[in-house]
């Protein structure tokens, strides 16, 4: 095995070491081995390994338990390994490389705080999981929730996804819809003998282009919905009238709706069209009224905002555990070829979690 990760040293150098361990989804064994090795060196933690999921727990008998989680995998490499550093115009250090933002900055924070806080005021479960960036059925956190739900039990959860070191509460739900329009094929020289399915899409496209997204306040946070065409396909040749047009629509809905309620709403908007739901993921309410969440807000400072996107906080919400997103890095740089994370974000997140837990 390679040199141990120095989880008690400089958290920014720890981030670089983590980035340099290639861990594209499905190939997380090495990084899981290194994380497990580092955590087993600390007597205050009970460490469990299940596949490429590593869990470390304090067992101090506290009245509350919090879960702090992050995924070990990244999207594929794009010429952005090994890591490198630069400084911006203000002299601030910037860390570059695949996973710097999504989300090895968060993993570095988790490991550093897990090592530093030996007697937290709340018991802590640290979770490092695999396969977040791929199909849902492979997701390590989802698997543990199904097979060993007791491992994730807690009163509050923090997912260290990138948020620019600010709290983002809950998350939107996401639904994929498909509308398939039928026509009649014919030679394009005799188009009147057929029926153009792609032309029929015009009404639906105009409807969605004029759709006004709903905004709603939940626990003091404003969630903005969206209903958008994301792909359109049809036609088989340049001289054939298309007899089929498939329109894929993504619906991002606020967490006040269940998936069933979101589907009913989408069908109302798309009334008259043959709608099929192909995928759905429930959203998560922010739960900022919980005592642990309120104290977390005070520790971090600033003002929480709504998470406009879907994250694994929804898995905790489904288990009845309120959860927020909080981690280093600009979320708009997740999956970008020029992915980076400011060193200041990493330090700020680490300090906030230490203050909160201590």
NUDRENSE-913712 format. One record per residue (C-alpha): residue in three letters; x, y, z. Coordinates in steps of 0.02 Angstrom, whole numbers, padded with zeros to 5 digits, always signed. Layout:
N
AlaXYZ;...
END
This chain:
358
Unk+00000+00000+00000;Unk+00057+00178-00034;Unk+00111+00298+00102;Unk-00027+00329+00232;Unk-00136+00483+00215;Unk-00084+00616+00340;Unk-00255+00658+00411;Unk-00181+00752+00559;Unk-00075+00871+00455;Unk-00111+01011+00330;Unk-00289+00986+00266;Unk-00246+01068+00098;Unk-00102+00947+00069;Unk-00220+00807+00119;Unk-00338+00865-00019;Unk-00197+00856-00147;Unk-00152+00680-00089;Unk-00333+00625-00110;Unk-00349+00702-00283;Unk-00193+00607-00337;Unk-00277+00441-00296;Unk-00374+00407-00455;Unk-00549+00350-00404;Unk-00668+00355-00551;Unk-00834+00273-00507;Unk-00811+00084-00496;Unk-00625+00100-00458;Unk-00629+00161-00277;Unk-00538+00015-00194;Unk-00372+00104-00174;Unk-00444+00264-00100;Unk-00559+00163+00014;Unk-00407+00063+00073;Unk-00310+00223+00109;Unk-00457+00304+00201;Unk-00486+00147+00305;Unk-00301+00136+00348;Unk-00295+00318+00403;Unk-00451+00305+00512;Unk-00398+00142+00597;Unk-00251+00236+00669;Unk-00367+00332+00787;Unk-00424+00244+00945;Unk-00577+00355+00970;Unk-00656+00288+00810;Unk-00739+00120+00779;Unk-00708+00083+00594;Unk-00816-00028+00483;Unk-00784-00078+00302;Unk-00922-00140+00187;Unk-00866-00159+00007;Unk-00792+00010-00036;Unk-00892+00101+00096;Unk-00794+00153+00251;Unk-00885+00204+00409;Unk-00805+00273+00567;Unk-00905+00305+00726;Unk-00878+00381+00896;Unk-00962+00283+01037;Unk-00969+00407+01181;Unk-01151+00383+01231;Unk-01201+00560+01185;Unk-01387+00605+01178;Unk-01376+00647+00993;Unk-01288+00573+00842;Unk-01246+00664+00681;Unk-01196+00585+00517;Unk-01067+00671+00406;Unk-01048+00593+00235;Unk-00958+00610+00069;Unk-00925+00508-00087;Unk-00753+00444-00137;Unk-00780+00429-00325;Unk-00760+00554-00466;Unk-00816+00569-00645;Unk-00687+00512-00776;Unk-00517+00595-00790;Unk-00497+00730-00923;Unk-00312+00767-00922;Unk-00331+00844-00749;Unk-00222+00729-00642;Unk-00109+00740-00547;Unk-00161+00892-00446;Unk-00076+01061-00458;Unk-00087+01228-00371;Unk-00094+01411-00422;Unk-00133+01575-00336;Unk-00268+01697-00388;Unk-00247+01885-00406;Unk-00273+01908-00219;Unk-00137+01781-00178;Unk-00257+01645-00123;Unk-00206+01465-00154;Unk-00310+01364-00278;Unk-00304+01174-00292;Unk-00339+01099-00465;Unk-00376+00923-00523;Unk-00514+00795-00546;Unk-00616+00785-00387;Unk-00544+00944-00311;Unk-00720+01014-00302;Unk-00831+00861-00317;Unk-00792+00807-00188;Unk-00621+00769-00121;Unk-00617+00939-00039;Unk-00761+00876+00069;Unk-00675+00709+00099;Unk-00517+00800+00157;Unk-00622+00901+00279;Unk-00708+00745+00345;Unk-00545+00652+00374;Unk-00460+00800+00455;Unk-00604+00835+00575;Unk-00631+00650+00614;Unk-00450+00639+00671;Unk-00448+00805+00764;Unk-00610+00796+00865;Unk-00586+00650+00983;Unk-00726+00693+01106;Unk-00865+00778+01009;Unk-01016+00847+01102;Unk-01125+00738+00989;Unk-01080+00564+00933;Unk-01027+00564+00751;Unk-01041+00438+00611;Unk-00920+00475+00469;Unk-00970+00395+00304;Unk-00859+00380+00149;Unk-00950+00293+00006;Unk-00928+00238-00173;Unk-01020+00251-00340;Unk-01112+00416-00316;Unk-01077+00479-00492;Unk-01161+00332-00581;Unk-01327+00239-00584;Unk-01430+00247-00425;Unk-01430+00059-00398;Unk-01240+00061-00380;Unk-01236+00203-00252;Unk-01143+00147-00095;Unk-01244+00256+00023;Unk-01406+00188-00050;Unk-01343+00010-00029;Unk-01297+00037+00153;Unk-01466+00118+00185;Unk-01550-00039+00115;Unk-01438-00171+00193;Unk-01379-00091+00356;Unk-01492+00057+00397;Unk-01431+00058+00578;Unk-01259+00113+00516;Unk-01335+00279+00459;Unk-01453+00313+00602;Unk-01439+00489+00673;Unk-01530+00648+00721;Unk-01455+00760+00586;Unk-01342+00738+00435;Unk-01217+00843+00338;Unk-01168+00797+00161;Unk-01001+00877+00117;Unk-01044+00912-00066;Unk-00972+01076-00134;Unk-01071+01231-00082;Unk-00932+01364-00079;Unk-00924+01337+00110;Unk-01105+01392+00134;Unk-01254+01293+00196;Unk-01377+01233+00065;Unk-01531+01155+00142;Unk-01622+01002+00076;Unk-01629+00975-00112;Unk-01747+00976-00259;Unk-01829+00820-00323;Unk-01794+00766-00501;Unk-01910+00679-00624;Unk-01880+00622-00803;Unk-02031+00623-00916;Unk-02052+00559-01094;Unk-02180+00613-01222;Unk-02188+00507-01379;Unk-02285+00580-01524;Unk-02344+00467-01665;Unk-02360+00511-01849;Unk-02364+00419-02014;Unk-02211+00386-02120;Unk-02209+00435-02304;Unk-02087+00486-02439;Unk-02040+00668-02415;Unk-02084+00701-02598;Unk-02263+00651-02554;Unk-02272+00723-02378;Unk-02461+00744-02386;Unk-02476+00556-02383;Unk-02396+00549-02210;Unk-02405+00642-02044;Unk-02251+00728-01974;Unk-02231+00683-01790;Unk-02091+00811-01766;Unk-02205+00952-01823;Unk-02328+00900-01688;Unk-02196+00938-01558;Unk-02213+01124-01591;Unk-02361+01148-01474;Unk-02274+01058-01331;Unk-02113+01156-01357;Unk-02208+01321-01356;Unk-02299+01268-01198;Unk-02137+01229-01105;Unk-02046+01382-01173;Unk-02181+01492-01096;Unk-02194+01394-00933;Unk-02165+01502-00779;Unk-02068+01405-00645;Unk-02150+01395-00476;Unk-02057+01466-00325;Unk-02099+01416-00148;Unk-02029+01453+00024;Unk-01993+01302+00134;Unk-01916+01325+00307;Unk-01865+01501+00256;Unk-01777+01445+00095;Unk-01837+01484-00082;Unk-01844+01337-00203;Unk-01866+01372-00389;Unk-01938+01235-00496;Unk-01904+01198-00679;Unk-01988+01101-00819;Unk-01875+01089-00971;Unk-01852+00989-01130;Unk-01680+00909-01121;Unk-01677+00800-01278;Unk-01783+00779-01434;Unk-01764+00643-01564;Unk-01854+00580-01719;Unk-01835+00539-01901;Unk-01738+00402-01990;Unk-01680+00479-02155;Unk-01673+00640-02253;Unk-01811+00584-02372;Unk-01934+00507-02248;Unk-02073+00597-02156;Unk-02044+00552-01972;Unk-02178+00445-01893;Unk-02109+00464-01717;Unk-02043+00604-01607;Unk-01982+00575-01429;Unk-01964+00723-01311;Unk-01873+00701-01146;Unk-01919+00824-01009;Unk-01834+00854-00841;Unk-01941+00918-00698;Unk-01853+00989-00546;Unk-01980+01005-00407;Unk-01976+01083-00235;Unk-01966+00966-00085;Unk-02141+01009-00027;Unk-02203+00884-00157;Unk-02193+00695-00150;Unk-02148+00607-00313;Unk-02333+00564-00336;Unk-02384+00746-00312;Unk-02247+00803-00431;Unk-02307+00681-00563;Unk-02487+00740-00544;Unk-02432+00921-00563;Unk-02326+00883-00718;Unk-02471+00790-00798;Unk-02583+00941-00766;Unk-02460+01057-00852;Unk-02438+00933-00996;Unk-02624+00893-01009;Unk-02669+00815-01176;Unk-02497+00740-01208;Unk-02450+00555-01181;Unk-02332+00572-01032;Unk-02228+00429-00961;Unk-02120+00444-00804;Unk-01953+00358-00835;Unk-01858+00405-00676;Unk-01890+00500-00515;Unk-01792+00546-00359;Unk-01879+00625-00211;Unk-01820+00792-00142;Unk-01775+00830+00038;Unk-01843+00962+00155;Unk-01705+01064+00239;Unk-01756+01028+00419;Unk-01674+01188+00482;Unk-01794+01193+00630;Unk-01702+01047+00712;Unk-01590+01095+00863;Unk-01434+01017+00787;Unk-01467+01109+00624;Unk-01494+01275+00712;Unk-01330+01255+00805;Unk-01244+01208+00643;Unk-01309+01368+00562;Unk-01237+01470+00706;Unk-01070+01380+00691;Unk-01053+01410+00505;Unk-01127+01585+00502;Unk-01203+01673+00354;Unk-01372+01629+00282;Unk-01429+01461+00219;Unk-01497+01445+00042;Unk-01597+01312-00048;Unk-01504+01173-00139;Unk-01552+01191-00321;Unk-01510+01016-00378;Unk-01523+00839-00311;Unk-01399+00765-00187;Unk-01391+00617-00070;Unk-01467+00721+00070;Unk-01628+00649-00002;Unk-01575+00476+00057;Unk-01561+00540+00235;Unk-01728+00630+00219;Unk-01809+00466+00165;Unk-01745+00391+00329;Unk-01822+00534+00429;Unk-01654+00621+00457;Unk-01648+00807+00415;Unk-01493+00850+00315;Unk-01398+00994+00236;Unk-01260+01012+00107;Unk-01100+01097+00165;Unk-00930+01081+00085;Unk-00784+01170-00002;Unk-00783+01215-00186;Unk-00896+01302-00310;Unk-01033+01179-00361;Unk-01035+01252-00537;Unk-00859+01179-00561;Unk-00914+01001-00519;Unk-00872+00886-00667;Unk-00786+01028-00762;Unk-00619+00992-00846;Unk-00550+01145-00754;Unk-00614+01084-00585;Unk-00535+01172-00437;Unk-00559+01209-00252;Unk-00499+01362-00156;Unk-00388+01316-00008;Unk-00481+01445+00097;Unk-00644+01348+00073;Unk-00564+01188+00137;Unk-00496+01273+00292;Unk-00660+01366+00326;Unk-00763+01206+00317;Unk-00641+01112+00427;Unk-00641+01251+00559;Unk-00831+01265+00558;Unk-00856+01078+00585;Unk-00727+01074+00725;Unk-00812+01220+00812;Unk-00984+01141+00794;Unk-00933+00968+00853;Unk-00821+01029+00994;
END
